[in-house]
Amino acid sequence: MNYLQDRTTLDERGFPHYKRNKDENCRVVSHSVNILLDLNAHVNVEYTGSTYCVTYLYKHLFKGRRKVAATFRKKDKPRDENEAYVKGRYMCAMDAMWRTYGYQNYPASIPAVNQVKIVLEDVCQEFLSKQKCCDLVVYFNRLIQLENMLYADMYNDYSWSYKLQKKYQQSPQLLNIEYFVIKIQSITKVIYVTKKFLANPSITRVGMLCILSGEICI
């Protein structure tokens, strides 16, 4: 709020109240004469001198509509905050046009990072009881051709799925060369481990396992 005063002051929250000698000055946006003359354009200049400046600048740079509610999810699927943000966020005109031309508006991760999870034995057993599998079970049931590979190394070069890719369905000669078949005794599904062929380099990172109380056996 602007009001008439002889000098610039700061209130108890650190917000400045600028010098205003006349009523007409209250309608003038804060500015620097030297910057205006140098750039020959409108430039709003504000003073910030408190720890609230970081929060203010973040809100100012990324602010959108004040009252918006959007939900994106499939039927009987829990809410996914990441998916809701990607599909429901606001983009400015320049950002939208940049995306329309096929460019990225954020730096791509090069090399790409793949994360594989570590789970405890009871979690593995729970997966198997539901006729499902996990990265750790596939690794410990890998074939002899892959037995010399470490956990992260294997998933850096290979991925697994319950369904064989189409290009391998018609190429049985590539069995045990570019793809492998793993059968796990506890489940009826067949696991297909296929070699990755990526144009861009990638690395694999093993996720952190946080041991909770009651899960440590002595």
Secondary structure, 3 states (H helix, E strand, C coil): CCCCECCCEECCCCCEECCECCHHHHHCCCCCHHHHHHHCCCCCCCCCCCCCHHHHHHHHHHCCCCCCCCCCCCCCCCCCHHHHHHHHCCCCHHHHHHHHCCCCCCCCCCCEEEEECCCCHHHHHHHHHCCCCCHHHHHHCCCHHHCCCCHHHHHHHEEEECCCCHHHHCCHHHECCCEEEEECCCCCCEEEEEECCCCCCEEEEECCCCCCCCCCCC
